[in-house]
Amino acid sequence: MIDWIIRFVKGAIVGIGAILPGLSGGVLTVIFGIYDPLIRFLADIRKDFVKNVRYFLPIGIGVAVGILLFSTVVSAAFGKYQAQFVCLFIGFVLGTFPSLFKKAGLKGRSGKHYVIMFVTAILLFLLLLSGQQVLTNVQPNFLVWIGSGAIFAFGFIVPGLSPSNFLIYFGLYDKMADGIKNLDFGVLIPLAIGAVLCILLFAKLMAFLFDRYYSGMYHFILGTVIGSSIAIFPAVVFPAFTAEGLAASGLSFIGSLAFCLILLIIGIIISWQFGKLEERVESQKAAEI
């Protein structure tokens, strides 16, 4: 029973990390020693099926509870001060970046890996910027929520990737949080379908790619983190400083800027400490081995 509770708590924390931009659920599964057995299970579901289901059941329940509980916080944040709380989330991304960068270089890096990172970041930023008028106001429907569920699932099978960045950019993040909080099955069912399809289709592929091209894959992820984070500013943050945006928030330009900077710094500090915790846990595991 104690082991079951521990796995449930780990799952709940992973669920919170999954819905919180910058703190990838995949990274948390790595910290808790869940990632490797999870990927092995998903890559070959039939092998030791009953044993794996028993092991991952409390983790799965915990993930669902963590997502449900924290979606209430997210839903409340994305209201009058949406741009300011987005800055908090961007701070989470910035704070974890040093840890993610270090992880990307564990098996060595060369000039081509920097090229992969910067080219990915630039291309993704330009793509998102060019589609800003269309992509930032995606109207949710069944197929859109299936796609969102698939994006969300990538955060579990690709450690370090924060899919919430993309959902924020598309204008779907707060709507997803509202749907989860309100137990709206019109949102929950397609999200679950998309997540399951993504995991079944890509888990084995991602396991192969990380085994074969570790450094290249991680620097690609770094590029997506950089590009998607930068694209959020013109799409979500900057409009808050227009006359219309300031009137909606009831803040002055200086007040809005100060609010953004304070939350940005708080986010950086929290996630930087989280990154240090991850490094300590990995060092202890390495010492035990």
C-alpha angles and dihedrals in degrees: 000000000000090000089049091052092048091053090047091053091047089052092050091053090047089051091053090048090049094057096037112085114240096018100087116209087220092060090052091052087054091051092050094046092246100113101076097047089042094054092044089051094047093045091056108017096173094060111094088344099166093043092050094046091054090049097046098038096087089042091053092048090049092050090052092048093047092050092046095049097044094044086071090059092046092048091053093047095053097069131080093351100041096138092049094052090046085060088055089054092046086053088056089055094048093048094053094043096087091053092047091047090052091049090051090058098047091105095038134275134223138184093281090060091056088049090052091050098047096039090050091048094048096045093046092047092049091046093051092042093051091050096043097115093051106028099046092061102045110164110227120238136148095283093043090054090049088054090047091052090052091050090047092052091054087069089066100045096039109054112218096021113120107202090182088077089066094044090052090050092049090050091242102106099085092041090052091050091050091050093050093045092050093043089237104179090198085069102029098052098052090041089055092046092051093046094049093046091049093050094046093047101040110025094086092042093051091048089053094046094049091048093048104032105022099153095040093050094048093049089049088054090049088054093052090049092051096043097045093045094052091046090058091067099066091035101049115359105045095052088062089068095056119099090257093048094048091049091052093051095040090228132125119239091257093044092050092047092049091048091051094048094047093051091043091055092045090052092049093050094048096047093041089057088047089054091051089052090052090052092050092050092049091048091052091049091050091050091051091052 
